[in-house]
Amino acid sequence: ATALLGHYIHGASCYFRGEFVSARALLELCDGLRDPAVRASCATITVADPHAASLSHLAATLALLGHIDQARARADEALSKARRLDHPFSVAFVLSKVCAVEAAAGLPQDARRHAEELVALSSELGFPLWLGVGLLQHGRALTALGQDGLAVLARGLSVLRAAGTIVHTPCALCFLAEAHAKVGHLQDEENCLAEAAQLVETTRERSSEAELHRLRGDMMNARGDQAAAEQSYRRALAVAERQSAKTFGLRAATSLAGLWRKQDRRSEAHELLALAYGSFTEGFDTPVLRDAKALLDQLA
């Protein structure tokens, strides 16, 4: 049991460090945690159910590695397992990862629904970390739906900070930067991205590093500095490739292809995007892939 828990904790650490291939391998070793006897022996030292937790962390990892359908299936399995246990903290833990899977797949309606449940549960039972994460996922979903998520995101970040945690903060600042960009607050966006970049370097929490560079590219693009935008998009692609984070890589490729289309570099744009899109074997019905395919068709 302790070896399985060790695999889980090591796998979760690898996830936050942006080592997604290692995280997947370790988390897939945790299947033995579904054994009731093993779970019972772990219950004295874990706060969340270890099998549901490891399964949901695996789901979040698979989503970034580009295995979106598998990620959604694991997330559903983890959530139904946590609900059957009638253990609210485990449900909250799993909901936080379900939201991350849905955000990666570009499913803001689903992410919003699960984030609202996470916020309600965490508020009622006093889970500050999951309340902060729930507010952040809710705010991020609102932004993606074209609504103003700024106030919800700012509250989520302040709840996280009040809880004394730094984990999830680089990701939170990326969400906040994106929301500031949507309403034209370019200086606030820049401040968020600068703080996120500093935290990535000091804490080594690299799970959202590719997104950080992509968002900086978007900011430079909005300012009309296309050369700087391209440089940031290329950095996002390089980080995504190093981490095998295909889903983030596809987003960065879509952004760079859009920039090149504006510059009338259509064949380069098509080649780049076709390569990124062609590396996927599943998840074609999700918005993150549908958006890339739509641009690919326009470039053909």
C-alpha positions in Angstrom: 0.0 0.0 0.0 2.8 2.5 0.9 4.6 1.7 -2.4 1.4 2.5 -4.3 0.9 5.7 -2.4 4.5 6.6 -3.2 3.8 6.1 -6.9 0.8 8.4 -6.6 2.6 11.2 -4.7 5.6 11.0 -7.1 3.2 11.0 -10.1 1.3 14.1 -8.8 4.6 15.9 -8.2 5.7 15.1 -11.8 2.5 16.5 -13.1 3.0 19.8 -11.4 6.6 19.9 -12.6 5.4 19.5 -16.2 6.8 16.0 -16.5 3.6 14.5 -17.9 5.0 11.3 -19.4 6.6 10.3 -16.1 3.4 11.4 -14.3 1.3 9.1 -16.5 3.6 6.1 -16.0 3.6 6.5 -12.2 -0.1 7.2 -11.9 -0.9 4.1 -14.1 0.9 2.0 -11.5 -1.7 3.1 -8.9 -4.5 0.9 -10.1 -3.9 -1.5 -7.1 -5.3 1.3 -5.0 -8.8 0.2 -6.1 -8.4 -2.9 -3.8 -10.6 -2.3 -0.7 -8.0 -3.8 1.7 -5.3 -1.5 0.3 -7.7 1.5 0.5 -8.5 0.7 4.1 -4.8 0.6 5.0 -4.3 4.0 3.2 -7.3 5.6 4.8 -5.4 6.4 8.0 -2.8 8.5 6.2 -4.7 10.0 3.2 -7.3 12.8 3.2 -8.9 11.9 -0.1 -9.6 8.4 -1.3 -6.3 7.4 -3.0 -7.8 5.5 -5.9 -10.3 8.2 -6.9 -7.5 10.8 -6.4 -4.9 9.0 -8.5 -7.4 8.2 -11.2 -8.5 11.9 -11.4 -4.9 13.0 -11.5 -4.2 10.5 -14.3 -7.2 12.0 -16.2 -5.8 15.5 -16.0 -2.4 14.2 -17.2 -3.9 12.3 -20.1 -5.8 15.4 -21.2 -2.6 17.4 -21.6 -0.8 14.5 -23.3 -3.5 14.7 -26.0 -5.5 11.5 -25.0 -8.7 13.5 -24.4 -11.2 10.8 -24.7 -9.3 8.5 -22.3 -9.0 11.5 -20.0 -12.7 12.1 -20.0 -13.4 8.5 -19.3 -11.0 8.3 -16.4 -12.5 11.6 -15.0 -16.0 10.2 -15.2 -14.9 6.9 -13.5 -13.1 8.8 -10.7 -16.1 11.1 -10.0 -18.6 8.3 -9.9 -16.3 6.3 -7.6 -15.9 9.3 -5.2 -19.6 9.9 -5.2 -20.3 6.2 -4.3 -17.9 6.5 -1.4 -20.0 9.3 0.1 -16.8 11.1 1.1 -17.2 14.9 0.3 -13.4 15.7 0.4 -12.7 13.0 -2.2 -15.6 14.4 -4.3 -14.1 17.9 -4.1 -10.6 16.7 -5.0 -11.9 14.8 -8.0 -14.1 17.7 -9.2 -11.0 19.9 -9.3 -9.4 17.5 -11.7 -12.6 17.0 -13.7 -12.7 20.8 -14.3 -9.0 20.7 -15.5 -9.8 17.9 -18.0 -12.8 19.9 -19.3 -10.8 23.1 -19.6 -8.1 21.3 -21.5 -10.7 19.9 -23.9 -12.3 23.3 -24.4 -15.6 22.4 -22.7 -16.4 25.5 -20.6 -20.1 24.6 -20.1 -19.2 21.3 -18.4 -16.3 22.9 -16.5 -18.6 25.7 -15.2 -21.2 23.1 -14.0 -18.6 21.1 -12.1 -16.8 24.2 -10.8 -20.1 25.5 -9.3 -20.6 22.2 -7.6 -17.0 22.3 -6.3 -17.5 25.9 -4.9 -20.8 25.0 -3.2 -19.4 21.8 -1.6 -16.2 23.5 -0.5 -18.0 26.6 0.9 -20.4 24.4 2.8 -17.8 22.1 4.4 -14.8 24.5 4.7 -12.3 23.2 2.1 -10.3 26.4 1.4 -7.9 24.9 -1.2 -10.7 23.4 -3.3 -12.8 26.5 -2.8 -10.0 28.6 -4.4 -9.5 26.1 -7.2 -13.3 25.9 -7.8 -13.6 29.7 -8.1 -10.6 29.8 -10.5 -12.1 27.1 -12.7 -15.5 28.8 -12.6 -14.0 32.2 -13.5 -12.0 30.6 -16.3 -15.1 28.9 -17.7 -17.0 32.3 -17.6 -14.1 33.9 -19.6 -14.2 31.1 -22.1 -18.0 31.5 -22.5 -17.4 35.2 -23.3 -18.6 36.5 -19.9 -16.6 38.5 -17.3 -14.9 36.1 -15.0 -12.5 38.6 -13.5 -14.2 39.1 -10.1 -14.6 35.3 -9.6 -10.9 34.7 -10.6 -9.6 37.4 -8.3 -11.6 35.9 -5.4 -10.3 32.5 -6.2 -6.7 33.7 -6.2 -7.2 35.5 -2.9 -8.7 32.4 -1.3 -5.7 30.3 -2.4 -3.3 32.9 -1.0 -5.2 33.1 2.3 -5.0 29.3 2.6 -1.2 29.7 2.5 -0.7 27.7 -0.7 1.5 28.5 -3.7 0.6 25.4 -5.7 -1.9 26.2 -8.5 -0.9 29.9 -8.4 1.0 30.1 -11.8 -2.1 28.5 -13.4 -4.4 30.9 -11.6 -2.4 33.9 -12.8 -2.6 32.6 -16.4 -6.4 32.3 -16.0 -6.5 35.9 -14.7 -4.2 37.2 -17.4 -6.6 35.7 -20.0 -9.6 37.3 -18.4 -7.8 40.7 -18.3 -6.9 40.4 -22.0 -10.6 39.8 -22.9 -11.6 43.1 -21.4 -8.6 45.0 -22.7 -6.6 45.4 -19.5 -3.2 44.8 -21.1 -1.1 46.1 -18.2 -2.9 43.9 -15.7 -2.5 41.0 -18.1 1.3 41.7 -18.4 1.6 41.9 -14.5 -0.1 38.5 -14.1 2.1 36.8 -16.7 5.2 38.3 -15.2 4.3 37.1 -11.7 3.4 33.6 -13.1 6.8 33.4 -15.0 8.6 34.3 -11.8 6.7 31.6 -9.8 7.4 29.0 -12.5 11.1 29.7 -12.1 11.2 29.8 -8.3 8.8 26.9 -7.5 9.4 24.7 -10.7 5.7 24.3 -11.1 5.7 24.0 -14.8 2.3 22.4 -15.6 1.1 25.7 -17.2 4.4 26.9 -18.6 3.4 26.4 -22.3 0.2 28.3 -21.8 2.1 31.2 -20.1 4.2 31.7 -23.3 1.1 31.3 -25.6 -0.8 34.0 -23.6 2.3 36.3 -23.8 2.2 35.7 -27.5 -1.5 36.7 -27.6 -0.6 39.8 -25.6 2.2 40.8 -28.0 -0.1 40.1 -31.0 -2.8 42.4 -29.5 -0.1 45.1 -29.1 0.8 44.8 -32.8 4.3 43.4 -32.1 4.1 40.4 -34.4 7.8 39.5 -34.1 7.6 39.2 -30.3 4.3 37.3 -30.6 5.9 34.8 -32.9 8.9 34.4 -30.5 6.5 33.7 -27.6 4.4 31.2 -29.6 7.6 29.4 -30.6 8.6 29.2 -27.0 5.2 27.8 -26.1 5.6 25.1 -28.8 9.1 24.2 -27.6 7.9 23.8 -24.0 4.9 21.8 -25.1 7.1 19.5 -27.2 9.6 19.0 -24.3 6.7 18.2 -22.0 4.8 16.1 -24.6 1.9 18.4 -23.8 0.1 17.9 -27.2 -3.0 19.8 -26.2 -1.1 22.9 -25.2 1.1 22.4 -28.3 -2.0 22.4 -30.5 -3.3 25.6 -28.9 0.1 27.3 -29.5 0.2 26.0 -33.1 -3.3 27.3 -33.7 -2.3 30.8 -32.4 0.9 30.9 -34.5 -0.9 29.6 -37.6 -3.4 32.4 -37.2 -0.6 34.9 -37.0 1.1 33.5 -40.1 -2.3 33.6 -42.0 -2.5 37.3 -41.3 1.1 37.7 -42.7 0.0 35.7 -45.8 2.3 32.8 -44.8 -0.5 30.3 -45.5 1.6 27.3 -46.5 3.9 27.5 -43.5 0.8 27.9 -41.3 -0.9 24.9 -42.8 2.2 22.8 -42.4 2.7 23.7 -38.8 -1.0 23.1 -37.8 -1.3 19.9 -39.9 1.7 18.5 -38.0 0.2 19.4 -34.6 -3.3 18.3 -35.4 -2.1 15.1 -37.1 -0.4 13.9 -33.9 -3.9 13.4 -32.3 -5.7 10.0 -32.4 -8.8 10.9 -30.4 -10.9 13.8 -29.0 -11.9 15.1 -32.5 -15.3 16.1 -31.3 -13.9 18.5 -28.6 -13.7 22.2 -29.3 -9.9 22.4 -28.9 -9.5 20.0 -31.9 -12.5 21.3 -33.8 -11.1 24.9 -33.7 -7.8 23.7 -35.0 -9.5 21.7 -37.8 -11.6 24.7 -38.8 -8.4 26.9 -39.2 -6.7 24.0 -41.0 -9.5 23.8 -43.5 -9.4 27.6 -44.1 -5.6 27.3 -44.8 -5.9 24.4 -47.2 
